[in-house]
Amino acid sequence: MAACTLDPNDAIGHATYGLFLATDYRYDEARAALARALERDPFSAQVHFLVASAACVMCDVDSAARHAARSLELQPDALGHAGRRQRP
């Protein structure tokens, strides 16, 4: 929570904290932190990726898929070469 305390407008800080809370099974707190992150920067591919990751941890498949897709819409090259098949 230190990053969020230092800069309450830091969307990445809130999203990262939300992911941490999700891994600690504190789902209500996680959802609140993730919502704060999205309010602060709804156009950040990284925020959407972190929200998708937290949603996976919380077994919220629909939310995970939606935010992962949005992350890729915002930053299509995020996968780099990992998303492409290499030719022999």
LOMI-880959 format. One record per atom (N, C-alpha, C): y, z, x. Coordinates in steps of 0.1 Angstrom, whole numbers, plus 2048, in hexadecimal, padded with zeros to 3 digits. Last residue first. Layout:
REM residues N
YZX...
***
This chain:
REM residues 88
72267686171A67686D71F66D87873F68585373667985472E67A8617426A384274469C84E73A69084E7526AB8247456A882B7496A083776B6C38207676B582175A6B48287736DD8217706D881476C6C981477A6E283B76E6E983676A6E38287916D78447846CF8457786D583F7A56E782D7A46DF83A7986D68397AA6F681779C6F681C79B6EF82A7C56F18127C16FE8177B36FE81C7D16DA8087CB6D98167C56E781B7DC6E17F07D06DA7F07C96D97FE7EB6F97E47EA6F67F27DC6EE7F37EB6FA7C87F86FD7CF7F76F97DE7D16F47C27DC6EC7BD7E86ED7C57C570A7CE7C36FD7D47CD6F27CE7CD71E7BD7D071F7CC7CF7117D27C27167A57D07167A77D57167B57A771B7AB7AC70D7A87BB70C7AA7A87367AE7A372E7BA7A871F7B77AF73E7947B874079F7B47387AC7997357857A67317827B073278E78374379278473479279272F78F78B75D78C78975979A78A74A79B78B75E77079776077779675B78676F75A76C77975076678775276E76376F77976176277E76B75877976678C78376D78577976E77677D75B79E79575279678D75979078176C7A97A776B7B079A7627A979076A7977BC7657A57BE7637AC7B17777827AF7697817B276378F7B479178C7AE78A78A7A177B7887A479778C7C97967997C278E7977B57987707CD78F7787D478C7867CD7AE7697BC7A07647B979676C7C07C27777C97BF77B7BB7B17767B87C27687E17BF7777E17BB77C7D37CA74F7D77BD7517DE7B975F7DE7E37557CD7D97517C37CB7527CA7F075B7E57EF7657DB7E37627D17EE7427F27E774D7F77E67597ED7FE7327E27F072F7E37E873B7E881773C7CD81173E7DB80273C7DA82573D7B68237307BC81D7317CA82B7567AD82174F7A681D7417AC8357717BA8347637C082975B7B98377877A98417857B48407777BA82278579783078579283A78279D80D7877A980F77A7A281D77979C8107A27B08107977BA81378A7B480C7AF7988197B079F81A7A57A97F17A87947FB7A378A8097A47917E67B77A87E57A87A87EF7A279F7EB7D17A07F17CC7AD7F17BD7AD7DC7D17887EB7D47887F17CE7957C27CD7917C87C37887D77C57887BF7E47A17BF7D77A77C67CD79E7BF7F878D7CA7F87977CB7EA79E7A77F17817B47F17797C07F07837947F37967977E67907A47E678878A7FE7AE7958047A779C7F87A07767F87C17727FA7B377D8007AA77F7F07D977D7FF7D87798027C97847D67D67787D97DE7757E87DD79C7D97C77907D37C17837D77C97AD7E27DB7A97EB7D079D7E67C97AE7CB7EB7A97D87F17A47E17E57BB7BA7D97AD7B77DE7A77C37E47D37C77D77CB7C57CB7BD7C27CF7DD7C47F17DA7D27EC7D17D17E07E17A97F07D77AE7FA7D37BC7F67F57A77DD7E87A17DB7DD7A67E48097B67E98047BB7DC7F67B47DA80E7A680080A7B48018047B97F481578E7F480978E7FB80479D7FD82E7957E88237917E08167927E78457AC7EE83B7A57F682F7A27ED8577BC7E28577AE7DD84D7A67E58577D47EF8517D47E28507C67DC8517DB80E8587D08078517CE7FA8467F48138517EF81C8587E48158337F67FF83E8008008497FB8088237E18058297E17F88357EB7F88197EA81E8207DE81D8287DD81080B80281581780381E81F7F681E7F480080880080080080D800809
***
